C-alpha cells in the first residue's frame, strides 16, 4: 500500500500536528450540519407544509424560527434528524 500524500495543511508532525485531525473533524461536522439544514428544511416546508424554518446555523447548532402552533412538530422533526 502506497503512503498517502496529504495536502500541506493536513500533514502531521511538529508542533502543529493537531491541524490535520482538526481539519478532518471540523470539515466533517460542517458537512453534517449542512445536510441537517437541508433535511429539516425539506421536511418542515415540503412534507409537513409548516411555516417554521431553519433560520441559521451557529457552529454545530441550528437555530429554528418556529411558529408557536407548530412547536411540537418542528422540534420533533429537528430532534429526529439531528439524532
MARRO-568518 format. One record per residue (C-alpha): residue number from 0; residue in three letters; z, y, x. Coordinates in Angstrom, 3 decimals. Example, Ala and Ser with C-alpha at 12.3 -4.5 7.8 and 13.67 -1.06 7.14 Angstrom:
<pts>
PT pos code        w        v        u
PT   0  ALA    7.800   -4.500   12.300
PT   1  SER    7.140   -1.060   13.670
</pts>
This chain:
<pts>
PT pos code        w        v        u
PT   0  UNK    0.000    0.000    0.000
PT   1  UNK   -1.040    3.344    1.383
PT   2  UNK    1.609    6.123    1.567
PT   3  UNK    1.321    8.909   -0.988
PT   4  UNK    0.064   12.235    0.333
PT   5  UNK    2.339   14.584   -1.616
PT   6  UNK    1.370   18.241   -2.115
PT   7  UNK    3.117   20.618    0.276
PT   8  UNK    5.611   21.863   -2.350
PT   9  UNK    6.720   18.274   -3.146
PT  10  UNK    7.189   16.895    0.379
PT  11  UNK   10.666   15.664    1.085
PT  12  UNK   12.545   16.420    4.247
PT  13  UNK   14.681   19.007    5.937
PT  14  UNK   16.999   21.377    4.155
PT  15  UNK   14.637   21.746    1.171
PT  16  UNK   14.363   18.041    0.395
PT  17  UNK   15.568   18.592   -3.182
PT  18  UNK   12.427   20.555   -4.105
PT  19  UNK   10.158   17.576   -4.701
PT  20  UNK   12.523   15.861   -7.103
PT  21  UNK   13.413   19.130   -8.785
PT  22  UNK    9.712   19.867   -9.315
PT  23  UNK    9.171   16.465  -10.950
PT  24  UNK   12.250   16.710  -13.185
PT  25  UNK   11.682   20.253  -14.402
PT  26  UNK    7.982   19.651  -14.946
PT  27  UNK    8.724   16.510  -16.940
PT  28  UNK   11.275   18.245  -19.143
PT  29  UNK    8.876   21.133  -19.738
PT  30  UNK    6.227   18.686  -20.958
PT  31  UNK    8.731   17.012  -23.304
PT  32  UNK    9.768   20.363  -24.776
PT  33  UNK    6.113   21.360  -25.321
PT  34  UNK    5.487   18.067  -27.094
PT  35  UNK    8.575   18.555  -29.272
PT  36  UNK    7.372   22.030  -30.279
PT  37  UNK    4.065   20.588  -31.451
PT  38  UNK    5.643   17.622  -33.260
PT  39  UNK    8.309   19.675  -35.023
PT  40  UNK    5.856   22.437  -35.905
PT  41  UNK    3.322   19.984  -37.319
PT  42  UNK    5.896   18.201  -39.425
PT  43  UNK    7.511   21.406  -40.721
PT  44  UNK    4.215   23.009  -41.684
PT  45  UNK    1.741   20.254  -42.460
PT  46  UNK    3.747   17.234  -43.565
PT  47  UNK    6.648   18.855  -45.412
PT  48  UNK    4.960   22.180  -46.265
PT  49  UNK    8.039   24.191  -45.256
PT  50  UNK    8.211   27.881  -44.374
PT  51  UNK   10.568   27.236  -41.446
PT  52  UNK    9.076   27.286  -37.948
PT  53  UNK    9.749   26.911  -34.255
PT  54  UNK   10.463   30.478  -33.124
PT  55  UNK   10.647   29.943  -29.349
PT  56  UNK   11.801   27.643  -26.597
PT  57  UNK   14.549   28.612  -24.161
PT  58  UNK   14.609   26.358  -21.070
PT  59  UNK   15.319   22.921  -22.577
PT  60  UNK   16.228   24.067  -26.105
PT  61  UNK   14.230   25.070  -29.160
PT  62  UNK   15.079   27.970  -31.445
PT  63  UNK   14.088   27.346  -35.049
PT  64  UNK   13.635   30.022  -37.682
PT  65  UNK   14.822   28.216  -40.808
PT  66  UNK   14.623   29.313  -44.426
PT  67  UNK   18.099   28.868  -45.926
PT  68  UNK   16.950   26.483  -48.669
PT  69  UNK   15.177   24.283  -46.077
PT  70  UNK   18.115   23.981  -43.679
PT  71  UNK   18.910   20.281  -44.148
PT  72  UNK   15.277   19.156  -43.981
PT  73  UNK   14.409   21.292  -40.941
PT  74  UNK   17.485   20.175  -38.986
PT  75  UNK   16.840   16.530  -39.858
PT  76  UNK   13.248   16.810  -38.579
PT  77  UNK   14.300   18.564  -35.363
PT  78  UNK   17.065   16.047  -34.653
PT  79  UNK   14.734   13.096  -35.199
PT  80  UNK   12.021   14.495  -32.908
PT  81  UNK   14.439   15.598  -30.172
PT  82  UNK   16.393   12.334  -30.038
</pts>
